[in-house]
Amino acid sequence: MNEDQTIRAALDHHWAASDANDFEAEHEIYRDDAVLEYPQSGEKIRGRGNIQASRFAQPNKKRFTVRRILGAADLWVTEFVLTYDGLPSYTVSIMEFRGGKVVRETQYFGDPFEPGPSRAQWIEPIR
């Protein structure tokens, strides 16, 4: 298995563990000195232990549905729907790898919205 295949397998494992609320397996992908950023809320969390603790402390019931994973070498992007207590948020995770583990992750969140009527003649539903 080449490096890209190894990282892709680690990502598949990570997102499956995230969906199963398996906090140990979910955080195996991170280096000890990883940094997680949420630009929309201005948060930065340093260290795998702190990232794991912050997620464990969230009271919401979470589900993860991966739409697609793209990447190569040390840069990978995952598009997924993160559902908190039944409410979907369309999410992009950008992961930077070093030595086969995530050194930095940045996540962006977008709430769903109704399509604009001015585009109605061109749209095709994706849900």
C-alpha positions, 0 to 999 in steps of 0.5 A: 500500500502506498502512502496515499492509500494508507492515508485514505484508509486512515481517513475512512477509519477516522470518519467511521469512528467519528460517526460511531462516537468511538472517541479513541479510534477517532483521534488515532489519526492526529499527531500529539502536537496537532492543531484544530481550527474553527475559523468561523468561531475563532477557535484553535485547539492545540494537542490531540488530547485537547482535541479529543477532550473538547469533542468528548465534552460536546453534549450533542448527538452527532452523526457523520455522513461523508460525501467525498474525500479528495487528496494526495500526499500531505493535503486531504479534504473531506466533505461531509454532513455533520448532523447535531441533534438531527440538524445538518451542517454541511462541513469541509475538513482540510487536513494537513499530514506529516509523517502519516498523521494529521498535524493541522485540521481546519473545519468550515461549517455551512447551514442548509438553505432553500434554493433561490427562485432565480436559479430554479430552471437550472437546479437539480436536487442533490439530497 
